[in-house]
Amino acid sequence: METNPVAFSTLNENHKRSISVTLCLLDEMLCEFEEQARGRQWRSAFYEERNDLSRQQRKELLSVISRMRGVMEEVKKTLGLAMRVQGVSRGIWGRSMSFWENLVETQSRHLRRYGEMPDGFGAYLDPRMDDLIGHLNEIGRIAGRKLGVAGAPANDAPANGPSQEDTDEEPGKQA
């Protein structure tokens, strides 16, 4: 189907922003699907991902994802939409800073809304939830350094310059 980009020149920025946000969220989801189609499996303390996709399903998924991205690229080009680039530090900071409330809601004083708990349960659970909240805040602080957010110094590199872990370069590569 032929398109005439000039015909879309009256599309306002709100239209473009809405399309761009939706397609960006779709693309982010496709990135995860692609990782899974390539065999990704996660295993941790409370979460395990079992990749039960067959070889054929993986092949088909990658093919459909590729076709979808082709359509998305064409829409991006035709409408003059920009790619969103998000630093990993911003994603980690945002998710960690917004999730701590869930941990607070898991403390005994909040769990009472579901009924009485055994004696001593709060003394067991609450310090562990406090510990997890502290660690999650630390993750946010570490990721937030690059963003210059409150509680996370924008530049805490040593006086003799940043260490390898404070730079964006891969080990062994020079800017």
Secondary structure, 3 states (H helix, E strand, C coil): CCCCHHHHCCCCHHHHHHHHHHHHHHHHHHHHHHHHHCCCCCECCCCECCCCCCHHHHHHHHHHHHHHHHHHHHHHHHHCCCCCCCCHHHHHHHHHHHHHHHHHCCCHHHHHHHCCCCCCHHHHHHHHHHHHHHHHHHHHHHHHHHHCCCCCCCCCCCCCCCCHHHCCCCCCCCC
